[in-house]
Structure formats: C-alpha cells, structure tokens
Amino acid sequence: MNATQSSRDSRRVSRWGARLFVGLQYLLPQHGLSLLMYRLARIEAAPLKGWMIRTYARLVGVDLSLAAEPNLAAYPHLAAFFTRALRPDARPLDPDPAAVLSPADGTISQIGTIVDGRIIQAKGHDYSVSDLLGGATDAHHLFDGGRFATIYLSPRDYHRVHMPLAGDLAEMTYLGGRLFSVNPMTAQRVPGLFARNERVLCLFGTDAGPMALVLVGAIFVGGIETVWEGEVAPALSGLRCQRWHYTGKSRRVHLGRGQEMGRFNLGSTIVLLFPPGVLAWDPALAPGQAVRLGQRLGTLG
C-alpha cells in the first residue's frame, strides 16, 4: 500500500468515526446524561471530589499557574474547579477603548458578517439569527447585516465569560433545546446546531448600539450562570422558554468592559452579535485560531 492510498484510507476511517460520533448523539439521552454530570460535578465527598478534580486537571491539561487558587484541594467540588477564577494579571485587557474584547478563552469557530439574516456555522452550514434568538423576539432585526463571532470553549479553557464592551442589560432569555456537543466535528454535521441547543440570550445596550451574547449549552455542560440571576440552565423546572426584562431602575444591571457576566460549568460556545456599521473585525482572525480573554477581536468605528 502506498502512502497516498494509506492517507485516503485514514481519512475515510476518520469520516466514518465522525459520523458515528455525531449519529450517536441523536440517540443518547442528552439531558439525562447532562443532569447526571451536573450532580456528579457537585459531589463534595473529599476522596471522590478530590480524585475527580485531579483526574480532570491531568486529562485536559489545565494550566494551574494561571489560576487564582492553584491548590486543587481548596475547591469544594468539580463544578467549582470548572469555573475557577484566574489571577488578576493573567488576562490583561487591550488598553484601546475602541477595542472589542474577546469575552473568553477559546477558539474562533467562525467570524464574519451576517448576510440575509444568516450566520455561518461551518462549511456548508448556516442558520438564521431569528432562530438563534428564539424567533419570539424582534431583536434579530437589530443585527441584519451586522457582525458575528462564534467562540468555542474546550473543556481545558477558562469557563467564565466577560463583557466585550461596557453595557446595560436590556433582557435575558432562556431557550430550551437539545444538548448536542458543540465541538468542530459536530458543528460540521448537525444543521442549525447553535439554534437547536439550549441557550441563554443576553441583550445589552452599549455606547456602540445593541450587543448580544448568546451562551450555548452542550452535552455534559452542567449549568449556565449569569452574575445577576445565578444559575439559569439547566431549567430544572421544565420551562422551555423564559424572558427577563431589566429596564426599570430597580432592575438595572450595568457591567463594565471586561467584567464577568456569566460562566459555563464545562466547555461550550459563545455567539457574539453586533449591528451593522459598528465595528470591523481584526482581519487576522480566522476559524481555528485561538483567542484569549481581553484580546482585541475588532475595533469600533
């Protein structure tokens, strides 16, 4: 067998493996498995939780030198370790006030312009902004012709999400849905993935106009939290959709540039939306590129 034939066979096996991986996700009890992970990640029994934290840190290669608390024994359970804080100096913010910051550590899945109300998911796949935002709100009109960035957080990444710009929270919506994996392999094979999965939409008003941060859940993601409401997902009450409004003075939520706004209890995906004419993405950014919290993604103006 020559090298060319061997390479073709290897790619064929890889494609079949990817199809099997994605196909199984349609059959698995996604919410049941995720609820099990939710409970396991909150076990506080010292021997078991200590073993889970040490094993997880070793398997995914967590860089403890960046953690505000590098002592694994100090974490009460695995979920607390997932959402560990970083040292204050670990992720400096771009000093240019016109810079739009990366909201998290992760990898650019896709970045670009919203064309005809649709967002690129992967090669050959796109989905509508209306579906992503739940279809029950007119907010998708705000982003027609605007800019989007999709950032994938792997299990080894920092799991807190921060503000790309300062803003006032206008509304938050929980949208129930499936819990497919959101890794690149699945994104290439599940149509409308990010508009099908459970997600939390946060709509902000900023000096540059509206901004949406959509926190997309995934299988084994045992919770999505925001700093103003606490845990929003999983919706243990069985709700399929719920919306909160924050326009009154008593409900005002203002978050500064770079301030924490939420967190995932394991890796997942963030979709960031801006209206047209507000910013230009950094032309050096491309799918597959790693980004870090506080890094410039684009520039206002």
C-alpha positions as CSV (number, residue, x, y, z in Angstrom):
1,M,0.0,0.0,0.0
2,N,1.5,3.3,-1.0
3,A,1.4,6.5,1.1
4,T,-1.4,8.1,-0.9
5,Q,-3.7,5.1,-0.5
6,S,-2.9,4.9,3.2
7,S,-3.8,8.6,3.6
8,R,-7.1,8.1,1.8
9,D,-8.0,5.2,4.0
10,S,-7.1,7.1,7.1
11,R,-9.4,10.0,6.1
12,R,-12.2,7.5,5.2
13,V,-11.9,6.0,8.7
14,S,-11.9,9.4,10.3
15,R,-15.0,10.4,8.4
16,W,-16.9,7.3,9.5
17,G,-15.7,7.9,13.0
18,A,-17.1,11.4,13.0
19,R,-20.4,10.2,11.5
20,L,-20.7,7.6,14.2
21,F,-19.8,10.1,16.9
22,V,-22.5,12.6,15.7
23,G,-25.1,9.9,15.0
24,L,-24.9,8.5,18.5
25,Q,-25.7,12.0,19.9
26,Y,-29.1,11.8,18.3
27,L,-29.8,8.6,20.2
28,L,-28.3,9.4,23.6
29,P,-30.4,10.8,26.4
30,Q,-28.7,14.2,26.2
31,H,-30.5,15.9,29.1
32,G,-30.3,12.8,31.3
33,L,-26.6,12.5,30.9
34,S,-26.1,16.2,31.4
35,L,-28.1,16.1,34.6
36,L,-26.0,13.2,35.8
37,M,-22.9,15.3,35.1
38,Y,-24.5,18.2,36.9
39,R,-24.9,16.2,40.0
40,L,-21.5,14.4,39.8
41,A,-19.7,17.7,39.5
42,R,-21.2,18.9,42.8
43,I,-20.2,16.0,44.9
44,E,-18.4,17.3,48.0
45,A,-17.2,14.0,49.5
46,A,-13.5,14.6,49.9
47,P,-12.0,11.4,48.4
48,L,-14.2,11.3,45.4
49,K,-14.3,15.0,44.5
50,G,-10.5,15.2,45.0
51,W,-10.0,12.3,42.6
52,M,-12.3,13.8,40.0
53,I,-10.6,17.2,40.1
54,R,-7.1,15.8,39.9
55,T,-8.1,13.4,37.1
56,Y,-9.8,16.2,35.1
57,A,-7.0,18.6,35.5
58,R,-4.5,16.0,34.3
59,L,-6.5,14.7,31.4
60,V,-7.3,18.1,29.8
61,G,-4.0,19.7,30.7
62,V,-5.2,22.6,32.9
63,D,-2.5,25.3,33.5
64,L,-2.8,25.8,37.2
65,S,-0.2,28.6,37.1
66,L,-2.9,30.9,35.8
67,A,-5.5,30.0,38.5
68,A,-6.2,32.4,41.3
69,E,-6.3,29.3,43.5
70,P,-3.7,26.7,42.3
71,N,-4.4,24.3,45.2
72,L,-6.8,21.7,43.9
73,A,-7.8,20.7,47.5
74,A,-9.2,24.1,48.0
75,Y,-12.1,23.6,45.6
76,P,-15.3,22.3,47.2
77,H,-16.3,20.2,44.1
78,L,-15.5,19.7,40.5
79,A,-18.0,22.4,39.3
80,A,-16.1,25.0,41.3
81,F,-12.9,23.9,39.7
82,F,-14.5,24.1,36.2
83,T,-15.4,27.8,36.9
84,R,-12.1,28.7,38.7
85,A,-11.1,32.3,38.7
86,L,-7.8,33.4,37.0
87,R,-5.1,35.5,38.6
88,P,-5.9,39.3,38.1
89,D,-2.9,39.7,35.9
90,A,-3.5,36.5,33.8
91,R,-5.6,38.2,31.1
92,P,-4.8,41.9,30.6
93,L,-7.4,43.8,28.6
94,D,-6.5,45.5,25.4
95,P,-5.9,49.2,26.5
96,D,-7.5,50.8,23.4
97,P,-11.1,51.9,24.4
98,A,-12.2,51.3,20.8
99,A,-11.1,47.6,21.0
100,V,-13.9,45.0,21.2
101,L,-12.6,42.3,23.5
102,S,-12.8,38.6,23.3
103,P,-15.3,37.5,26.0
104,A,-13.4,34.3,26.9
105,D,-10.5,32.0,26.2
106,G,-11.4,29.7,23.3
107,T,-11.1,29.1,19.6
108,I,-12.7,31.1,16.8
109,S,-15.3,28.8,15.2
110,Q,-16.5,31.3,12.7
111,I,-16.3,35.1,12.3
112,G,-17.7,37.5,9.8
113,T,-20.8,39.3,8.5
114,I,-24.5,38.4,8.9
115,V,-25.8,38.0,5.4
116,D,-29.5,37.9,4.7
117,G,-30.1,37.3,8.4
118,R,-28.0,34.2,8.4
119,I,-24.8,33.2,10.3
120,I,-22.2,30.7,9.1
121,Q,-21.9,27.7,11.4
122,A,-19.4,25.6,9.4
123,K,-18.5,24.9,5.8
124,G,-21.9,24.2,4.1
125,H,-24.0,25.0,7.1
126,D,-25.6,28.3,8.3
127,Y,-28.6,29.2,10.4
128,S,-30.8,32.2,11.0
129,V,-30.3,34.9,13.6
130,S,-34.1,34.7,14.2
131,D,-33.8,31.0,15.1
132,L,-30.8,31.6,17.3
133,L,-32.6,34.3,19.3
134,G,-35.7,32.2,19.6
135,G,-38.0,33.7,16.9
136,A,-40.3,35.2,19.6
137,T,-38.4,38.5,19.7
138,D,-37.8,41.1,17.1
139,A,-34.2,41.6,18.3
140,H,-32.9,39.7,15.3
141,H,-33.7,42.7,13.1
142,L,-31.1,44.7,15.1
143,F,-28.4,42.6,13.7
144,D,-29.3,42.3,10.0
145,G,-26.1,42.9,8.0
146,G,-24.1,43.1,11.2
147,R,-21.2,41.2,12.5
148,F,-21.0,37.9,14.4
149,A,-18.2,35.9,16.1
150,T,-18.6,32.3,17.4
151,I,-16.1,31.2,20.0
152,Y,-15.7,27.6,21.1
153,L,-14.6,26.9,24.7
154,S,-13.0,23.5,25.1
155,P,-13.0,21.6,28.4
156,R,-9.5,22.8,29.2
157,D,-10.4,26.5,28.7
158,Y,-11.3,29.2,31.3
159,H,-15.1,28.9,31.7
160,R,-16.0,32.4,32.7
161,V,-17.5,34.9,30.2
162,H,-16.7,38.6,30.3
163,M,-18.0,41.7,28.6
164,P,-16.5,42.7,25.2
165,L,-17.8,46.3,25.9
166,A,-19.4,48.0,28.8
167,G,-23.2,47.8,28.6
168,D,-26.6,47.9,30.3
169,L,-28.6,44.6,30.3
170,A,-31.9,45.0,28.4
171,E,-33.2,41.5,28.6
172,M,-32.2,37.9,29.1
173,T,-34.0,34.9,27.5
174,Y,-33.6,31.2,28.4
175,L,-34.4,29.0,25.4
176,G,-34.7,25.2,26.0
177,G,-33.4,22.8,23.3
178,R,-31.2,19.9,22.5
179,L,-27.7,19.3,24.0
180,F,-25.5,18.2,21.1
181,S,-21.8,18.6,21.5
182,V,-20.6,21.9,20.1
183,N,-17.1,20.8,19.1
184,P,-16.0,21.4,15.5
185,M,-16.8,17.9,14.4
186,T,-20.4,18.2,15.4
187,A,-20.7,21.8,14.1
188,Q,-19.8,20.4,10.7
189,R,-22.5,17.8,10.7
190,V,-25.6,19.0,12.7
191,P,-27.7,21.6,10.9
192,G,-28.6,24.7,12.9
193,L,-26.6,23.4,15.9
194,F,-26.4,26.6,17.9
195,A,-30.1,27.5,17.2
196,R,-31.1,24.0,18.3
197,N,-29.2,23.6,21.6
198,E,-30.3,25.0,25.0
199,R,-29.0,28.6,25.3
200,V,-29.2,31.8,27.2
201,L,-29.5,35.1,25.2
202,C,-28.3,38.3,26.9
203,L,-29.1,41.5,25.0
204,F,-27.2,44.6,26.1
205,G,-27.3,48.3,25.2
206,T,-23.8,49.8,24.7
207,D,-22.4,53.1,23.5
208,A,-21.9,51.4,20.2
209,G,-25.5,50.2,20.0
210,P,-27.1,46.8,20.8
211,M,-24.9,43.8,21.6
212,A,-26.0,40.2,22.0
213,L,-24.1,37.5,23.9
214,V,-25.6,34.0,23.4
215,L,-24.3,31.3,25.8
216,V,-24.9,28.0,24.1
217,G,-25.2,24.8,26.2
218,A,-23.9,21.4,25.2
219,I,-24.0,17.8,26.4
220,F,-22.4,17.4,29.8
221,V,-22.5,21.2,30.3
222,G,-24.0,21.1,33.8
223,G,-25.1,24.7,34.0
224,I,-25.1,28.2,32.6
225,E,-25.0,31.0,35.1
226,T,-25.1,34.8,34.9
227,V,-23.8,37.2,37.6
228,W,-27.1,38.9,38.0
229,E,-29.5,35.8,38.1
230,G,-27.2,33.0,39.2
231,E,-28.0,29.6,37.6
232,V,-30.3,29.9,34.6
233,A,-29.7,26.5,32.9
234,P,-30.4,23.6,33.3
235,A,-34.1,24.6,33.6
236,L,-34.9,22.1,36.3
237,S,-38.4,23.5,36.5
238,G,-39.0,22.1,33.0
239,L,-39.5,25.5,31.4
240,R,-38.9,25.7,27.6
241,C,-38.6,29.5,27.4
242,Q,-38.5,32.3,29.9
243,R,-37.7,36.0,29.4
244,W,-36.5,38.6,32.0
245,H,-36.6,42.4,31.4
246,Y,-34.2,44.8,33.1
247,T,-35.4,48.2,32.0
248,G,-36.6,49.5,35.4
249,K,-34.3,51.4,37.7
250,S,-34.7,48.7,40.4
251,R,-33.6,46.0,37.9
252,R,-30.8,47.9,36.2
253,V,-27.7,45.8,35.5
254,H,-24.6,47.6,34.3
255,L,-21.4,45.7,33.6
256,G,-18.1,47.3,32.7
257,R,-15.8,46.4,29.9
258,G,-14.0,43.2,30.7
259,Q,-16.2,42.5,33.7
260,E,-17.5,38.9,34.3
261,M,-21.1,38.4,33.0
262,G,-21.6,34.6,33.3
263,R,-20.0,31.2,33.2
264,F,-20.3,27.7,31.9
265,N,-19.9,24.6,34.1
266,L,-17.8,22.9,31.4
267,G,-16.8,24.0,27.9
268,S,-19.3,25.3,25.3
269,T,-19.8,28.1,22.8
270,I,-20.5,31.9,22.8
271,V,-22.1,33.6,19.8
272,L,-21.4,37.4,19.8
273,L,-23.6,39.7,17.6
274,F,-23.3,43.4,16.7
275,P,-25.4,45.6,14.4
276,P,-24.1,46.8,11.0
277,G,-21.7,49.7,10.8
278,V,-20.4,49.4,14.4
279,L,-17.1,47.6,14.1
280,A,-14.6,45.9,11.9
281,W,-13.2,42.5,12.9
282,D,-9.5,42.1,13.1
283,P,-8.6,40.8,9.6
284,A,-6.0,38.5,11.0
285,L,-8.7,36.4,12.8
286,A,-9.8,33.2,11.2
287,P,-11.6,29.9,12.1
288,G,-9.5,27.6,14.1
289,Q,-7.4,30.4,15.7
290,A,-7.1,30.5,19.5
291,V,-8.1,33.7,21.3
292,R,-7.8,34.8,24.9
293,L,-10.0,36.8,27.2
294,G,-9.3,40.5,26.8
295,Q,-7.7,40.2,23.4
296,R,-8.8,42.6,20.6
297,L,-11.3,40.9,18.3
298,G,-12.2,44.1,16.4
299,T,-12.3,47.9,16.5
300,L,-15.3,50.2,16.9
301,G,-15.9,53.0,14.4
